[in-house]
Amino acid sequence: MTGEQLDTNLLKHFSPLDGLKRDNLAALAKKVQIRELSPQQVLFKEGDSEKRTIYVISGTLELIDQGNLSEVIEGGSDTARTPVSPVFPRRVTARAHDRVQYISIDSDLLDVMLTWDQTGSYEVSDLQNNDNAGGSEDWMTMLLQTKAFHKIPPANIQAIFMRMQQINYKRGDVVLKQGSEGDFFYVLIRGRCLVTRETPLNKEGIKLAELVVGDTFGEEALISEAKRNATVTMLEDGSVMRLGKDDFRTLLNEPMLDWVTPDEADVIVQGGGQWLDVRLPSEFETNHKDGAINIPLYFIRLKINTLDRSKQYVVCCDTGRRSSAGAYILSERGYTANVLRGGINST
């Protein structure tokens, strides 16, 4: 591993990264490093299920299928523009022929960022409050990267960020008090906080944790309807973004989407339905369902009038995350839309 920091120009060589807006691509670049393989070193094995999206930068990567060489990926080639063997579990083994440089991205993080990026016209910079909002790119990316946040319906991601309110605090200020009613969900975007819990034997409070930028707190009381179980105090001047209780509950409840299995989807299409692929054109060209039409997620609102209201659509992408956002938009506007569960990479 070289540990070399990426610039956005390199990421733009890869699909679908080339479709990300400037600031969102820059935020992703901060999370990715160039890694290296020695000749004959194995990158992943057939059957591996770790969800990493991998791109070859330089060198030659060999794909081995049941002991036989099935494909060679040369850095800088057209084939290298797309992810290496993107289906999970992996169907082949990847091995370096010579020295290979590559990048590896958490697939869930990338998928959420693509969905958020394409769900609306906002960029990270548009969502920032310029008043003491340093590091906004980092806390947003950190939040998107948490496994809990991956469970939030993609169609709601933009709404969550837009409805969050920034509150500034001074050192020593109490953000929330043990025993009070739960009213907000918080994300720390600047400074540090101390979490303490008061006990009958320790009125000063036992130190439970120290929170840093990107950490979230306050959700337990909202979910359980219980009182706050700890006190959070600012260790230095800082800021939080907070989301009200009602928004927290509403936006964490998955919209009523009609998910279908691959077999159910095939029945719908054979009965007159239509595959609607919401990935980027570069992804669509690499592989897609027979007869599918391609309208990238970020174009759906512009192109929706070209769709047939009498037709049933099966919306698909590679995982199901972007397609759920697309289906939500269609359903909201009176179209009949199903979502392919697991995406086309699972079929």
N, C-alpha and C positions, 0 to 999 in steps of 0.2 A: 504494500500500500504506500502511495506517495504522500497522501494527506494534502495534496495540492488543492487549493481553493479554486472552484470553477468560476468562470465568467459566463455571462448570459449568452454571449455569441456562440460558445461551444454548444450549450444546451439547445440553441435554435436549430442545430443541425439534425435534431431528432424529432420524430413524430410520436405522440402528439404534443410534445413540449413546445414545438414551434407555434402552437396555437394559443399559448398562454399570453395574457397581457403583460406588458413590460414589468410592472412592479411585482406582479405575482411570480413571474419568472425569476426576478431578482431575489425574492423571498425564498424560493425553492433552491436557488443556487447556493444560498448560505447553509443549506442542510446537506449538501452533496459534496463528496470528495472523489478525486480520481484514485482508483485502486489498480493494483497490478497483479498479474499472474506470471509465474515462471513457466518455461516450456514444460508441457505434459501435466501441469497442475490442473486439477479438476475444479471447476467453478460450481457446478451443482450436478447431482446425480438423478437419474430417472427415478421418479417416485417422490422426489423432494417436494414438500408442500409449503415451504416458507415463501410468503408473498413478497418478492422483490422484483422490481422492473429493472432490467439490465440492458445497457447499451454498450456496444464495442466501440472504443475510440480509435485504437490502433492495434496492429498485430492480427493474427489469424486464430479464430476460435472454431474448433471442430465440434459438430453435434453427432453423437454416437447413438444409434438406435439398435438395441439388441446386439451390441458388439460390432455393428457395421457402420462405417462412416456414411452419414445421410446428408450432411450439409456442411459447407464451409462458409464462415462469415468473416469477411475482410474489413478491417477498420477503414472507414471512408467510402465504402461502397454503398450502393442504393439499398442493399439488404440490411446494412448496418444502421440505416436510419430508423428502423422499427425495432421494438424490443425483441430480445432473444427468447425464443420459445415461451410465449406469454401464457400458456395454459398451465393451470395448477390442478393436481400434482404434475410435475414435469414429466413429459413423455419421452424425453431423451436425456442423455448425459452430455454436459458441455465441458470440453477439455481444451486447454491452450496448446496450440501447435508450436508457437514461439512465444516471445514476450508479448503479453497482451495488456493493454490499458483499457479499463472499462469504468463505468459508473453504475451504481446500484441504488435504487430509490425504493423506499417503502411503498408498495403498490396501493395500499389503502390511502396513505397520505396523498399520493399523486392523483388518485381517483377523486378524492374529496376536493382537492384543489382545482382539478379540471371542471368538476361539477359547479363549484362555487364561482369559478372564473366565468363560466359560460351561462350561468343562470340569470345574470343581469349584466348591466353595462358598467358596474362599479369596479374600480381597481382598489388595491390596498390603500393607495394614497388618497382616494376619494373618501374612504371610510375613516380616515384619521381626523382627529380634532387637533388642530395645530397648537392649541393651548396645552403645553406640557405633555404632549403625547409621544415623546421620544420612544423609539423601540416598538411602535405599533406593529410593524411588519413581523417582528419576532414573536410577540405574544399571540398574534393571530395565527401564525404558522404553528406555534406550539400547541395552541388550542385545537387546531385542525388535526394535529398529529396524535392527540390523545385517543385511546381506544374508545372511551366513553362517548366522545364527540362523534365518532364514526357511526354511532347508532342513531344520531339525529337525522331525520329525513332530509335529503339533499335540497328539496324545494324550500326548506325552512332556513337553510344556512344563511342566506343573504339577509332574511328578515331578522334573524337573531342579531347579526352585527349592526344592522341599521337601527334596531330598537334599543340597543345598549346605550346607557348614559354614562358619561365620564364624571367622576367625582374626585376632587383633589383633597389630599389630607396633609397635615403637618405631623412631624415627629411627635409621638406620644398620643395622637388621636386614636380613639376607639372606633373601629369600623363596625364591628358588631359585638354585642354583649351577651354573655352566657345567661340563659334564662329568658331572653326576649323572644318575641314571636318571629318566625321566619318570614321575611318579606322580599328578599332579593337573593339572586345568584350573582356571585362576584368573580371577576378575573383581575388579577394584579398585573398592571401594565407598566408600573414604575415604582422603584423602591423595594423595601423588604418589610415583612410583617411577622409578628410573633403570635403564635397560637398558644393560649394557656387555658387550663381548666381548674376552676376552684373546687376544692374538696372540703369536707367538714374539718379535716386536720390541717389544711393549708389554704388559708383565706387569700394569700398572695397569688395563688395559682401555680399549678405545675406546668412547666414548659413542655408542650407537646410537639411543636414543630416550628420551623422558620420557613416562611413562604417567600418565593422569589418570583420574578417576572414570568408570566405564563401560567402560574399556579391558579387553580380555581378553588373557591370555598363557598359555603352557605347552602349547597344543594341538599344536604341531608335533611335539614329542617323542612325544606319545601316538599320533599318527597314523602317524608314520614309524618308530616303535620305535627311534629314535636317542637318543643322549645329549643332554642339554640343551646348546643351542648358545650360550647367553648367561647372564649373571648378572643377577638383578633385585634391587635394593636399595632400601629405603625412604628417601626424601628427607626425610620427616617422619613423625610418628606417623600411623598409618592402619590400615585393615582390608581384608581380602580375603574373598571367598566362594570356596570351592574345591569341586570335584567330583572324586571319585576316578576312577582310570583305568577300572575296570570299569564304573562307572555312565556315564562319558563314552562308552565304546564302545557299551554297550547302548542308551542313550537316543538315540544318534545314528544307530542302525540303524533304518531305517524298518520299522514293523510290516508283517507280511505282509498288505497290503491288496489287494483285487481291484479294480483300476481298470478302468473300461469307457469306451469312446467313446460319443458321443451315439447313433450308429447301433446299437451293441451294446445300449445301454440301452433304446432303443425296442423292440428285439426281445425283451428280457427282459420289459418291461411288457406288450407285446402277447401274450406267452405266459403271462400270469397273474401277472407280477411287480407290484410296487407302488412308485411314487415316494414317497420319504420326504424331505420338505423340513425341514431342521433350522435354518432361519433364524428370526428373530423374527417374530411374527405381523404386525407392521407391514410388514416386508419381503415376507412371503408374500402379503399382501393386494394389494400393488402389482403383482406378477406372479409366476406360478408355473406349473408343468407341469400340464396337464390331468389331473384325477383324483388329484393329489398329496394326501397327508395331511401336516399340519404338526405336528411335535413339536419345539419349540426345543431346541437342544443341551443347555441347562442342565436341561431337563425329562426328558431321555432315561432317566436312571436311575430316575426316579419313574414314568414311563409305559411302561417297557419291557414290563411284563407285559400291556399292552393289545395288543401286537403278536402276530402269528400266526407261530409258529415254523415252520410248514409253508410259509410264503410267502417268496419271494425279494424282497429290498428293494434298490432303487437309491437310495442316499442322495445328496442333492444340497444345494448351497448356491449362493452366487453365484460362488465361485472354486474350490471343491474343498477348501479348508483345513478349514473347520468340518465338512464332510461326512466328511472322512477321520477326524476325531476321533470323530464319531458312529458311523461304520461299525466303527471299532476297538472301541468299547464294545459294539456289537451282536455282533460276531464273538467277542469275549472271553466273551460269555454264551451262545454256541451258536446265534445267529441267522445266516442266510445273508444277507450284505450286500455289495453292490458300491458303488463310489464313482464318481460321474460325473466323469470327468477334465476339468479346466478349469472346472467349474461351469456353471450355466445361462447365465451371461453370455457363454459361448463358443459357445453353440449357436445 
